[in-house]
Amino acid sequence: MIQIFMTEDGAIHQKDEMQSGSWIALTNPTATEILEISETYGIDPDHVRASLDEEERSRIEVEDDYTLILVDIPSIEERSGKDWYVTIPLGIITTEEAIITVCLEETPILAAFMDGRVKDFHTYMKTRFILQILYKNASLFLQYLRIIDKKSDLVERKLHQAQKNQELMELMELEKSLLYFSTSLRSNEVVFEKLLRNEKIKKYPEDTELLEDVIIEN
């Protein structure tokens, strides 16, 4: 799915056509949609597809006409009627004309921007937009970690009362979620440190401050 957004008069609007200064959100895109975006903006299709592979690692790829930032984001996976926490990649591609996000599924991180719930957000301010996404991501990790913590406490209390295989399995799943999160957060940190050394970021002191906030939150 391709969605096109643009901020006008301080508000976010969905558009029918791509134009300069817009945000193009790809969610589980088809091969045709990937090719369309690649050809329109001169992007290697493999870089558009990168975030659709759950095994892809967090990294930055700087090309002549665009930059790819790949980070891990937290996601909820439903199994046997219960929510489990995993991580999936999110690709952010910035070109001269637009910013493009690519993800396998809808995420609360991007939904907050689409719904107009993020203050001081402009699609054409690409560097700041990227940092705002990264800050939202770190905040969502924290939110899910609090939920995991509460779930762990509840399961441990049940285990004290009576040792059951079901509770032990649940505790192991929660531990696995923490391992996913820990690995992803460390990988993201490497990306953030590289961004901090990026000359484009250094041009705007307020963006450097926001990036430092992202690193602290992470």
Solvent accessible surface area in square Angstrom, and as a share of the most:
residue,aa,sasa,rsa
1,M,89,0.40
2,I,45,0.23
3,Q,36,0.16
4,I,14,0.07
5,F,9,0.04
6,M,31,0.14
7,T,9,0.05
8,E,68,0.31
9,D,156,0.81
10,G,65,0.62
11,A,46,0.36
12,I,33,0.17
13,H,79,0.35
14,Q,112,0.50
15,K,53,0.22
16,D,143,0.74
17,E,129,0.58
18,M,56,0.25
19,Q,79,0.35
20,S,68,0.44
21,G,11,0.11
22,S,0,0.00
23,W,0,0.00
24,I,0,0.00
25,A,1,0.01
26,L,3,0.01
27,T,19,0.11
28,N,91,0.46
29,P,11,0.07
30,T,77,0.45
31,A,82,0.64
32,T,102,0.60
33,E,36,0.16
34,I,7,0.03
35,L,94,0.47
36,E,76,0.34
37,I,0,0.00
38,S,4,0.03
39,E,129,0.58
40,T,75,0.43
41,Y,29,0.11
42,G,52,0.50
43,I,6,0.03
44,D,63,0.32
45,P,41,0.26
46,D,85,0.44
47,H,25,0.11
48,V,0,0.00
49,R,109,0.40
50,A,6,0.04
51,S,1,0.01
52,L,38,0.19
53,D,67,0.35
54,E,108,0.48
55,E,153,0.69
56,E,48,0.22
57,R,162,0.59
58,S,13,0.08
59,R,32,0.12
60,I,30,0.15
61,E,50,0.22
62,V,103,0.59
63,E,73,0.33
64,D,149,0.77
65,D,104,0.54
66,Y,17,0.07
67,T,12,0.07
68,L,1,0.00
69,I,3,0.01
70,L,1,0.00
71,V,0,0.00
72,D,19,0.10
73,I,0,0.00
74,P,2,0.01
75,S,9,0.06
76,I,75,0.38
77,E,71,0.32
78,E,128,0.57
79,R,84,0.31
80,S,120,0.77
81,G,66,0.64
82,K,78,0.33
83,D,59,0.30
84,W,24,0.08
85,Y,7,0.03
86,V,22,0.13
87,T,25,0.14
88,I,8,0.04
89,P,1,0.01
90,L,0,0.00
91,G,1,0.01
92,I,0,0.00
93,I,0,0.00
94,T,24,0.14
95,T,12,0.07
96,E,153,0.69
97,E,83,0.37
98,A,1,0.00
99,I,0,0.00
100,I,0,0.00
101,T,0,0.00
102,V,1,0.00
103,C,1,0.01
104,L,46,0.23
105,E,71,0.32
106,E,135,0.61
107,T,10,0.06
108,P,72,0.45
109,I,2,0.01
110,L,11,0.05
111,A,33,0.26
112,A,3,0.03
113,F,0,0.00
114,M,44,0.20
115,D,92,0.48
116,G,44,0.43
117,R,150,0.55
118,V,26,0.15
119,K,182,0.77
120,D,91,0.47
121,F,12,0.05
122,H,42,0.19
123,T,1,0.00
124,Y,119,0.45
125,M,76,0.34
126,K,49,0.21
127,T,31,0.18
128,R,40,0.15
129,F,1,0.00
130,I,12,0.06
131,L,1,0.00
132,Q,19,0.09
133,I,0,0.00
134,L,0,0.00
135,Y,81,0.31
136,K,72,0.30
137,N,2,0.01
138,A,3,0.02
139,S,37,0.24
140,L,14,0.07
141,F,3,0.01
142,L,60,0.30
143,Q,92,0.41
144,Y,12,0.05
145,L,50,0.25
146,R,146,0.53
147,I,60,0.31
148,I,1,0.01
149,D,85,0.44
150,K,147,0.62
151,K,58,0.25
152,S,18,0.12
153,D,64,0.33
154,L,89,0.44
155,V,4,0.03
156,E,76,0.34
157,R,137,0.50
158,K,92,0.39
159,L,32,0.16
160,H,162,0.72
161,Q,150,0.67
162,A,47,0.37
163,Q,146,0.65
164,K,114,0.48
165,N,122,0.63
166,Q,116,0.51
167,E,15,0.07
168,L,65,0.32
169,M,115,0.51
170,E,28,0.13
171,L,35,0.17
172,M,124,0.55
173,E,38,0.17
174,L,1,0.01
175,E,105,0.47
176,K,97,0.41
177,S,3,0.02
178,L,65,0.32
179,L,116,0.57
180,Y,93,0.35
181,F,1,0.00
182,S,41,0.27
183,T,70,0.41
184,S,4,0.03
185,L,30,0.15
186,R,148,0.54
187,S,36,0.23
188,N,0,0.00
189,E,75,0.34
190,V,85,0.49
191,V,1,0.01
192,F,1,0.00
193,E,61,0.27
194,K,91,0.39
195,L,8,0.04
196,L,47,0.23
197,R,153,0.56
198,N,39,0.20
199,E,119,0.53
200,K,121,0.51
201,I,8,0.04
202,K,109,0.46
203,K,140,0.59
204,Y,110,0.42
205,P,92,0.58
206,E,84,0.38
207,D,8,0.04
208,T,32,0.18
209,E,106,0.48
210,L,29,0.14
211,L,0,0.00
212,E,79,0.35
213,D,68,0.35
214,V,0,0.00
215,I,35,0.18
216,I,142,0.72
217,E,48,0.22
218,N,41,0.21
